[in-house]
Amino acid sequence: MFYAISLDPEGERYRTFAERNAHLGAITILRAIKGADISREERVSSGLMTAELVAADAVTDGIVGCAASHRAVWRMIAASGAGAMVMEDDVITHPALPAYIAAKAGLLERADIVLFSANTNSILSTVSPQGLVTRELMNPKNPDIDWIDNAFAATTIADVRPFRLLKGFGLCCYWVSPQGAARLVQDCYPLTLEGTDIPFMAEKWPGSTIDGRMNAFFPSMRAFITRPFLAYSPNTDSSTLT
């Protein structure tokens, strides 16, 4: 099952997404939740955020909408008993991604979450299949369409390996199992000012965004990321879930 989260499934942005990812076949559209529609009181009462985080005025409506939208999807997947791939509507996926998913049924069944990408303008820490821990910064930070096309042309399925994910940001394209979705709902909410250690950062990174909060739990989860990536986001437009 392929899900795409979008604020405007009838708009140009989603049409572009659908064209670039036509190789995925049927995609179920899930309308994103608008953060502006969730009152400050409801952000706390629904368990989305702590009262301290709301009082600090440290989150945008976009952050709220992103956290609420992914939580809604995770609840649905946990209840369904079947894993699914979840995308935001600015992602571009490798044409062979469906073949990789079909070939890696065992990995997807035992994993909590498998990311096919990470924000290239952020920090990533992984463990290779050989056990080598890597902490890295990536470049280009904002890959354009030509760069992404060239990266995909240079990536074959035989090259791709699942690395254990320790720290990383971005939820543009990932597979989540029912057990993984249930754990993410249980552990990652409410979002909080409480921080976690991130490589190269002098201060703890606050759990005030959903991907920031997930970093507190990745090391103890069956969390993986594909290297090379099988999806990319240009990282230039955060309006998907505002």
Backbone bond lengths (Angstrom), bond angles and torsions (degrees), N, CA, C in turn:
res aa  C-N    CA-C-N  psi(-1)  N-CA   C-N-CA  omega(-1)  CA-C   N-CA-C  phi
1 M - - - 1.456 - - 1.527 109.58 -
2 F 1.313 116.11 134.55 1.453 122.44 178.40 1.527 108.90 -116.33
3 Y 1.335 115.87 123.65 1.463 121.31 177.65 1.525 109.04 -114.52
4 A 1.324 115.71 141.35 1.459 121.67 173.71 1.525 108.61 -125.35
5 I 1.324 115.66 127.34 1.459 121.68 178.23 1.524 108.12 -92.76
6 S 1.330 116.38 125.17 1.461 119.58 -177.82 1.518 110.53 -148.94
7 L 1.318 115.68 140.67 1.464 120.63 174.57 1.518 111.89 -75.62
8 D 1.327 116.66 -31.42 1.459 120.46 -172.58 1.521 110.22 -137.68
9 P 1.332 117.93 79.27 1.467 120.72 -178.44 1.518 114.16 -62.56
10 E 1.343 117.34 -16.54 1.463 120.53 179.15 1.531 112.05 -94.54
11 G 1.313 117.28 -3.18 1.455 120.99 -173.32 1.511 113.98 -88.52
12 E 1.333 115.10 174.14 1.457 122.65 -178.18 1.520 111.81 -62.85
13 R 1.329 115.72 -38.35 1.468 119.39 -179.12 1.522 110.86 -58.98
14 Y 1.333 117.48 -47.02 1.461 119.15 -178.98 1.522 111.14 -69.48
15 R 1.323 117.94 -36.36 1.464 119.98 177.86 1.519 110.73 -61.03
16 T 1.321 116.78 -41.25 1.466 120.49 177.00 1.523 110.49 -63.66
17 F 1.328 116.51 -44.20 1.469 121.01 177.17 1.524 110.50 -57.58
18 A 1.336 117.53 -47.18 1.462 121.55 -177.61 1.526 111.18 -62.97
19 E 1.324 117.38 -39.36 1.462 120.61 179.08 1.526 111.22 -65.87
20 R 1.320 116.72 -43.26 1.458 120.30 -177.34 1.522 112.42 -71.91
21 N 1.317 116.74 -19.18 1.463 120.50 -177.37 1.529 112.23 -120.57
22 A 1.330 115.89 28.63 1.467 120.56 -178.35 1.527 111.85 -60.64
23 H 1.340 116.97 -26.59 1.466 121.06 -179.68 1.527 112.92 -65.02
24 L 1.335 117.56 -12.91 1.463 120.16 179.83 1.525 112.33 -78.73
25 G 1.319 117.21 -16.03 1.455 119.60 -177.18 1.517 111.49 79.51
26 A 1.317 116.26 -142.98 1.467 121.11 -175.61 1.525 111.20 -67.58
27 I 1.322 116.33 129.53 1.457 122.93 178.21 1.522 108.36 -124.25
28 T 1.325 116.67 128.56 1.461 121.05 176.39 1.520 108.90 -87.11
29 I 1.319 116.17 123.81 1.461 120.95 -178.24 1.525 109.59 -87.35
30 L 1.326 115.45 131.10 1.458 122.11 175.27 1.528 107.16 -116.11
31 R 1.313 116.42 118.03 1.460 119.04 -177.80 1.530 109.68 -70.12
32 A 1.323 115.05 127.85 1.459 120.78 -178.56 1.527 110.98 -66.30
33 I 1.306 114.75 153.19 1.460 121.96 175.73 1.522 108.37 -87.92
34 K 1.306 116.76 131.38 1.460 120.90 178.25 1.523 110.00 -81.66
35 G 1.307 115.33 122.61 1.456 119.31 179.79 1.513 112.69 -59.93
36 A 1.325 116.44 -33.61 1.462 119.98 -178.94 1.527 112.19 -65.61
37 D 1.330 116.53 -19.33 1.464 120.27 179.70 1.526 112.88 -84.14
38 I 1.326 117.10 -5.65 1.464 120.99 -179.32 1.524 108.24 -103.68
39 S 1.303 117.41 114.62 1.467 121.29 -177.36 1.522 110.82 -67.24
40 R 1.308 116.03 162.36 1.459 120.80 177.70 1.522 110.32 -58.93
41 E 1.316 116.80 -39.66 1.461 120.49 -179.79 1.528 110.91 -65.29
42 E 1.334 116.40 -42.56 1.457 119.94 -178.47 1.530 111.40 -69.68
43 R 1.307 117.24 -30.31 1.463 119.91 178.12 1.526 110.68 -59.66
44 V 1.320 115.82 -32.04 1.463 120.72 178.27 1.522 110.75 -87.16
45 S 1.328 117.42 -49.27 1.463 121.00 -173.89 1.525 112.72 -65.01
46 S 1.339 117.00 -27.81 1.461 120.32 179.92 1.525 112.41 -84.52
47 G 1.337 116.81 -2.23 1.456 120.22 -179.49 1.510 113.65 79.19
48 L 1.335 117.54 13.96 1.457 120.41 -179.06 1.522 111.42 -75.20
49 M 1.359 117.21 -38.70 1.455 122.64 -176.66 1.516 110.26 -144.36
50 T 1.307 115.92 155.65 1.464 119.61 175.27 1.523 109.39 -75.40
51 A 1.305 114.93 157.29 1.465 119.95 177.25 1.522 110.45 -62.13
52 E 1.322 117.15 -35.96 1.467 121.06 -179.91 1.527 111.16 -64.06
53 L 1.342 116.98 -40.41 1.454 120.20 178.91 1.528 111.33 -65.95
54 V 1.312 116.54 -44.12 1.466 120.20 178.70 1.522 110.41 -62.54
55 A 1.318 116.88 -42.73 1.459 121.10 -178.41 1.521 111.71 -65.65
56 A 1.327 117.19 -27.81 1.456 121.16 -177.84 1.526 112.57 -77.00
57 D 1.337 117.23 -9.64 1.467 120.97 -178.20 1.522 111.35 52.80
58 A 1.324 115.33 42.70 1.467 120.70 -174.47 1.525 112.84 -101.16
59 V 1.334 117.81 5.74 1.462 120.02 -178.28 1.526 110.43 -128.19
60 T 1.325 115.01 147.74 1.452 121.49 174.96 1.528 109.61 -91.57
61 D 1.317 116.20 167.66 1.457 119.44 174.69 1.520 110.92 -61.29
62 G 1.337 116.52 -33.08 1.457 119.80 177.89 1.515 112.56 -62.84
63 I 1.329 116.98 -42.28 1.467 121.60 176.94 1.522 110.27 -61.90
64 V 1.319 116.11 -42.34 1.465 121.00 179.75 1.528 109.91 -63.07
65 G 1.337 116.39 -47.93 1.455 119.80 -179.27 1.508 112.87 -62.94
66 C 1.333 117.23 -39.57 1.464 121.17 178.11 1.524 110.83 -61.81
67 A 1.325 116.85 -48.21 1.465 120.89 -179.25 1.519 111.41 -63.32
68 A 1.321 116.98 -41.63 1.466 120.50 -179.24 1.524 111.16 -68.94
69 S 1.334 117.02 -39.02 1.465 120.44 -177.94 1.520 111.80 -67.46
70 H 1.333 117.18 -45.87 1.464 118.96 179.58 1.525 110.83 -67.43
71 R 1.330 117.95 -36.09 1.469 118.96 177.16 1.514 110.80 -62.25
72 A 1.326 117.59 -40.95 1.463 120.68 179.45 1.531 110.97 -62.40
73 V 1.340 116.39 -41.00 1.462 119.74 178.20 1.522 110.64 -65.93
74 W 1.328 117.38 -43.89 1.464 120.54 -179.47 1.521 111.23 -62.83
75 R 1.302 117.67 -40.13 1.461 119.96 176.82 1.523 110.96 -60.69
76 M 1.316 116.30 -41.84 1.458 120.74 179.93 1.527 111.08 -64.56
77 I 1.325 117.18 -44.34 1.459 120.78 -179.10 1.523 110.98 -67.57
78 A 1.324 117.17 -41.03 1.464 120.18 178.17 1.526 110.91 -60.49
79 A 1.327 116.44 -40.62 1.471 120.57 -178.90 1.520 112.09 -73.58
80 S 1.338 116.59 -27.40 1.468 120.03 -175.40 1.521 112.68 -75.92
81 G 1.331 116.27 -27.33 1.458 120.09 -177.04 1.518 113.90 79.24
82 A 1.325 117.91 8.24 1.460 121.63 -179.38 1.523 109.60 -130.27
83 G 1.325 117.14 137.27 1.454 121.30 178.04 1.514 111.52 -71.53
84 A 1.326 116.34 162.64 1.460 120.96 -178.59 1.513 110.18 -155.99
85 M 1.327 115.88 159.10 1.450 121.78 173.05 1.519 108.49 -95.83
86 V 1.317 115.86 134.91 1.459 122.45 -177.57 1.525 108.22 -119.58
87 M 1.333 115.71 133.48 1.466 120.86 -179.88 1.521 110.08 -131.33
88 E 1.329 115.51 150.63 1.452 121.56 164.61 1.523 107.42 -96.21
89 D 1.325 116.73 155.46 1.461 118.79 -165.93 1.523 114.85 -86.03
90 D 1.335 116.49 25.14 1.465 119.50 168.78 1.515 111.70 -115.11
91 V 1.329 118.37 7.35 1.456 121.61 -173.70 1.528 110.80 -87.60
92 I 1.328 115.17 151.67 1.455 122.77 173.55 1.524 106.50 -122.94
93 T 1.320 117.24 124.37 1.466 121.01 -174.97 1.525 111.46 -107.79
94 H 1.319 114.57 154.34 1.460 122.02 178.05 1.529 109.25 -66.41
95 P 1.333 118.36 138.72 1.464 120.16 179.41 1.527 113.94 -56.78
96 A 1.323 117.43 -26.50 1.460 120.84 -178.13 1.527 112.72 -92.65
97 L 1.324 117.95 8.40 1.463 119.44 -179.60 1.528 112.40 -58.12
98 P 1.336 120.75 -44.02 1.479 118.92 177.33 1.526 112.81 -58.71
99 A 1.341 116.65 -37.23 1.469 119.60 178.84 1.521 110.57 -66.77
100 Y 1.326 116.85 -38.41 1.464 119.97 178.36 1.530 110.00 -63.75
101 I 1.308 116.89 -44.66 1.467 120.93 179.92 1.527 110.04 -60.34
102 A 1.336 116.70 -43.67 1.461 120.48 179.73 1.518 111.88 -63.98
103 A 1.330 116.45 -35.98 1.467 120.83 -176.85 1.516 112.92 -79.52
104 K 1.331 117.79 -18.06 1.462 121.66 -173.69 1.528 111.96 -114.01
105 A 1.309 116.32 38.07 1.467 119.87 -178.98 1.526 111.43 -58.05
106 G 1.316 117.39 -38.02 1.458 120.41 -179.36 1.516 112.15 -64.18
107 L 1.323 117.08 -43.89 1.460 121.30 177.54 1.524 110.44 -61.03
108 L 1.319 116.87 -46.46 1.461 120.32 -176.66 1.535 111.72 -65.95
109 E 1.318 116.68 -33.02 1.470 120.13 179.84 1.522 111.64 -69.72
110 R 1.328 117.46 -37.96 1.466 119.14 -175.68 1.526 112.62 -89.90
111 A 1.328 117.31 -15.58 1.454 120.78 -177.41 1.525 111.00 -83.09
112 D 1.332 115.47 154.02 1.458 120.53 168.23 1.521 109.77 -81.91
113 I 1.327 116.29 -45.54 1.453 121.84 -179.63 1.522 109.11 -151.13
114 V 1.323 116.14 141.79 1.462 122.50 175.40 1.519 107.41 -127.80
115 L 1.321 116.85 115.11 1.453 121.18 176.27 1.519 109.18 -88.04
116 F 1.329 116.62 137.65 1.452 121.71 176.26 1.519 111.34 -99.63
117 S 1.331 116.27 1.13 1.451 121.52 -179.55 1.515 108.53 -162.20
118 A 1.323 114.94 170.52 1.463 122.55 170.07 1.520 107.06 -147.64
119 N 1.308 116.61 158.95 1.456 119.61 176.29 1.523 109.44 -62.36
120 T 1.318 116.83 119.98 1.459 120.05 -177.66 1.525 112.57 -76.75
121 N 1.323 117.12 -5.52 1.470 120.54 175.21 1.523 111.45 -97.73
122 S 1.344 115.83 22.04 1.470 119.96 -177.47 1.518 110.06 -135.06
123 I 1.315 115.53 -163.32 1.466 123.44 -175.37 1.523 109.38 -106.20
124 L 1.325 115.70 143.64 1.455 120.92 179.13 1.527 109.26 -134.36
125 S 1.333 115.81 134.55 1.462 121.27 175.27 1.522 108.29 -130.88
126 T 1.337 115.68 127.41 1.459 121.04 -175.47 1.526 111.06 -137.33
127 V 1.330 114.53 169.82 1.460 122.09 171.64 1.519 107.34 -123.39
128 S 1.317 117.27 121.52 1.463 121.22 -178.01 1.526 110.35 -70.49
129 P 1.340 117.15 164.97 1.473 119.49 175.17 1.523 113.30 -56.39
130 Q 1.347 116.32 -23.23 1.466 120.65 178.81 1.526 112.54 -87.54
131 G 1.337 116.70 -5.12 1.456 120.38 177.93 1.513 115.39 96.53
132 L 1.331 117.74 9.27 1.457 121.15 -179.54 1.525 109.96 -84.78
133 V 1.338 115.56 123.30 1.460 121.11 178.14 1.520 109.10 -86.10
134 T 1.335 116.47 130.70 1.456 122.44 -179.76 1.516 109.45 -126.65
135 R 1.328 115.77 136.37 1.461 122.51 173.18 1.512 106.48 -123.15
136 E 1.336 117.22 123.98 1.456 118.26 -170.36 1.525 113.29 -144.90
137 L 1.329 113.48 154.86 1.453 123.48 166.38 1.523 106.83 -105.72
138 M 1.322 117.34 149.62 1.462 120.96 -173.64 1.519 111.48 -117.98
139 N 1.325 114.58 156.23 1.452 122.12 177.40 1.529 107.06 -151.59
140 P 1.332 119.53 137.33 1.459 128.14 6.56 1.526 112.20 -73.70
141 K 1.298 114.90 148.14 1.456 119.51 179.43 1.524 111.67 -73.18
142 N 1.336 116.37 -31.84 1.464 121.39 -178.60 1.522 109.10 -129.20
143 P 1.332 117.83 77.99 1.467 120.26 -175.71 1.527 111.88 -64.58
144 D 1.342 115.98 134.50 1.465 118.85 177.30 1.522 109.99 -90.35
145 I 1.329 115.47 178.63 1.462 120.06 -173.85 1.526 111.28 -61.54
146 D 1.325 117.47 -42.33 1.468 119.84 -179.42 1.527 110.99 -62.48
147 W 1.341 116.73 -41.95 1.462 119.40 179.80 1.533 109.67 -63.75
148 I 1.321 116.45 -43.54 1.467 120.27 -179.29 1.527 110.57 -63.14
149 D 1.327 117.42 -44.38 1.468 120.41 178.49 1.529 110.69 -59.32
150 N 1.324 116.88 -42.14 1.468 120.16 179.55 1.526 111.11 -66.73
151 A 1.330 115.97 -38.48 1.469 119.30 178.57 1.523 110.74 -63.61
152 F 1.315 117.00 -41.87 1.463 120.28 178.87 1.524 111.03 -66.88
153 A 1.335 117.20 -38.10 1.459 120.52 179.71 1.528 111.29 -63.46
154 A 1.338 116.00 -27.73 1.465 120.87 -178.98 1.525 112.31 -93.73
155 T 1.321 117.58 4.43 1.467 121.86 -177.27 1.519 110.30 -116.28
156 T 1.323 116.74 119.75 1.458 121.32 173.69 1.523 108.77 -108.85
157 I 1.311 115.92 156.46 1.465 120.40 -179.14 1.524 111.10 -58.43
158 A 1.319 116.92 -33.46 1.469 120.25 179.60 1.521 111.66 -63.52
159 D 1.353 117.27 -22.35 1.461 121.38 -179.68 1.532 112.42 -78.96
160 V 1.303 117.73 -21.42 1.467 122.05 -164.70 1.522 110.97 -85.21
161 R 1.336 115.57 131.34 1.452 122.20 178.17 1.530 109.39 -129.50
162 P 1.312 117.42 146.84 1.466 119.46 173.81 1.520 110.62 -84.39
163 F 1.305 117.49 121.84 1.463 123.70 176.06 1.526 108.34 -102.51
164 R 1.325 116.87 142.42 1.457 119.49 172.13 1.521 109.38 -63.69
165 L 1.311 115.39 135.55 1.458 121.09 -178.63 1.525 109.82 -98.23
166 L 1.325 115.58 123.97 1.461 121.29 177.35 1.526 111.37 -103.19
167 K 1.324 116.35 -48.50 1.460 121.96 179.57 1.522 108.41 -144.22
168 G 1.311 116.20 139.46 1.456 119.99 178.75 1.514 110.41 -179.24
169 F 1.324 115.66 161.93 1.457 121.36 -177.14 1.525 109.66 -129.84
170 G 1.321 115.14 150.07 1.456 120.53 176.23 1.514 112.51 109.55
171 L 1.343 115.44 135.61 1.461 121.31 -179.61 1.526 110.76 -130.83
172 C 1.335 115.99 38.36 1.460 117.85 -175.59 1.516 112.95 -73.85
173 C 1.351 118.31 -24.55 1.467 120.79 -177.88 1.522 109.57 -161.26
174 Y 1.328 117.11 116.33 1.464 120.64 -178.60 1.520 110.67 -157.17
175 W 1.320 114.24 156.80 1.469 122.72 172.21 1.512 107.47 -103.69
176 V 1.311 116.83 135.91 1.457 120.16 176.82 1.525 108.99 -132.98
177 S 1.315 115.33 134.77 1.463 121.39 178.87 1.528 109.58 -86.12
178 P 1.326 118.08 165.04 1.473 119.32 177.76 1.520 112.57 -58.48
179 Q 1.336 116.44 -42.43 1.468 118.51 -179.62 1.518 110.85 -68.99
180 G 1.329 116.76 -35.75 1.452 119.98 176.64 1.510 112.22 -66.52
181 A 1.324 116.48 -42.21 1.459 120.70 178.80 1.525 110.68 -62.36
182 A 1.324 116.65 -42.31 1.462 119.95 179.64 1.518 111.12 -63.44
183 R 1.316 116.58 -40.00 1.461 118.85 179.71 1.525 111.52 -68.91
184 L 1.321 117.48 -40.10 1.450 120.03 179.19 1.524 111.37 -61.50
185 V 1.317 116.23 -41.83 1.474 119.86 177.59 1.521 110.23 -62.75
186 Q 1.313 116.41 -42.71 1.463 120.72 -176.66 1.520 112.53 -70.16
187 D 1.333 116.38 -42.89 1.465 120.01 -170.53 1.522 114.43 -89.86
188 C 1.308 117.77 -34.67 1.467 120.65 -167.78 1.525 114.04 -89.14
189 Y 1.296 117.30 -8.39 1.469 120.78 179.05 1.519 109.20 -119.52
190 P 1.321 115.10 144.32 1.456 128.48 2.01 1.524 112.52 -76.44
191 L 1.340 115.70 152.95 1.452 119.97 169.20 1.525 108.29 -60.96
192 T 1.328 115.56 152.74 1.455 118.88 -167.64 1.524 111.17 -149.89
193 L 1.306 116.01 161.93 1.456 120.90 171.78 1.523 111.84 -76.69
194 E 1.318 116.88 -14.62 1.465 120.82 178.67 1.521 110.07 -57.17
195 G 1.314 116.98 135.10 1.457 120.90 -174.54 1.512 114.06 -106.80
196 T 1.330 115.06 168.99 1.458 122.31 176.29 1.526 108.62 -136.61
197 D 1.316 116.70 154.10 1.455 121.25 -178.86 1.525 111.07 -71.33
198 I 1.322 115.74 134.41 1.464 123.49 177.05 1.523 107.55 -127.62
199 P 1.341 118.62 134.53 1.473 120.26 179.30 1.527 112.08 -54.14
200 F 1.308 115.13 141.06 1.465 124.98 176.86 1.528 113.42 73.23
201 M 1.320 117.87 0.87 1.456 121.14 -179.63 1.520 109.97 -103.65
202 A 1.317 117.02 128.01 1.463 120.62 -179.60 1.525 111.61 -72.01
203 E 1.311 116.11 -34.07 1.463 121.37 -179.49 1.524 110.00 -106.09
204 K 1.319 115.50 153.70 1.461 119.53 175.62 1.529 109.97 -63.85
205 W 1.317 116.43 143.51 1.459 121.95 179.63 1.529 109.16 -86.46
206 P 1.331 118.59 123.34 1.462 120.03 -175.84 1.527 112.50 -69.52
207 G 1.307 115.48 150.36 1.454 121.16 178.26 1.515 111.45 -88.09
208 S 1.323 116.64 44.58 1.464 121.53 -175.69 1.518 112.97 -92.00
209 T 1.334 117.53 -7.77 1.462 122.64 170.25 1.518 107.55 -118.97
210 I 1.326 117.07 159.15 1.460 117.24 -175.11 1.528 111.56 -68.60
211 D 1.343 118.46 -40.94 1.468 116.75 178.81 1.521 111.55 -71.81
212 G 1.337 117.46 -30.01 1.457 119.40 173.62 1.509 111.53 -64.21
213 R 1.317 116.95 -42.60 1.465 121.54 179.72 1.528 111.41 -65.23
214 M 1.329 116.92 -36.66 1.464 120.55 -178.94 1.519 112.24 -61.59
215 N 1.342 117.69 -25.77 1.455 120.50 179.83 1.521 113.14 -63.05
216 A 1.329 116.99 -22.34 1.462 119.84 177.40 1.520 111.48 -70.84
217 F 1.348 117.35 -18.53 1.461 120.55 -172.04 1.529 114.04 -119.07
218 F 1.331 118.64 -16.59 1.460 119.76 -179.70 1.523 113.26 -51.07
219 P 1.354 120.10 -45.18 1.467 118.62 -176.03 1.534 114.17 -61.02
220 S 1.318 117.58 -26.87 1.464 120.38 -178.53 1.524 112.81 -97.87
221 M 1.315 116.93 -0.05 1.458 121.71 179.21 1.525 110.78 -100.38
222 R 1.302 115.55 166.84 1.469 121.24 169.63 1.530 106.07 -87.40
223 A 1.325 114.31 72.41 1.457 122.22 -175.62 1.527 109.42 -108.25
224 F 1.328 116.40 134.08 1.457 122.19 -177.51 1.524 109.50 -133.97
225 I 1.328 115.10 161.80 1.455 121.69 172.12 1.525 107.60 -140.86
226 T 1.319 116.64 140.82 1.464 119.63 -179.18 1.522 109.94 -81.54
227 R 1.318 115.25 136.11 1.471 122.02 174.21 1.518 108.23 -128.44
228 P 1.329 122.22 123.82 1.459 125.18 -5.98 1.531 112.01 -61.27
229 F 1.322 114.67 165.36 1.458 119.49 177.43 1.529 110.12 -66.53
230 L 1.334 114.47 150.19 1.454 121.32 173.90 1.524 111.45 -109.89
231 A 1.317 116.38 11.31 1.466 121.69 176.55 1.522 107.69 -158.09
232 Y 1.322 115.22 153.19 1.463 121.12 177.35 1.523 109.44 -142.30
233 S 1.312 114.54 149.43 1.448 122.16 169.45 1.531 107.52 -118.54
234 P 1.334 117.91 138.49 1.466 118.89 176.73 1.530 113.53 -64.65
235 N 1.336 117.59 -15.84 1.472 122.13 178.21 1.526 113.00 62.77
236 T 1.317 116.88 26.02 1.458 119.40 -176.15 1.527 113.80 -109.45
237 D 1.335 117.79 -9.29 1.458 119.89 -175.97 1.502 109.54 -139.66
238 S 1.326 115.95 112.41 1.462 121.16 -178.06 1.521 112.09 -99.70
239 S 1.340 116.66 18.74 1.459 119.38 -173.01 1.521 113.53 -85.00
240 T 1.338 118.14 -2.20 1.453 120.37 -173.94 1.521 111.76 -53.58
241 L 1.328 116.54 -44.50 1.453 119.33 -170.74 1.526 111.36 -119.11
242 T 1.309 118.45 30.55 1.455 119.80 178.55 1.505 110.84 -82.11
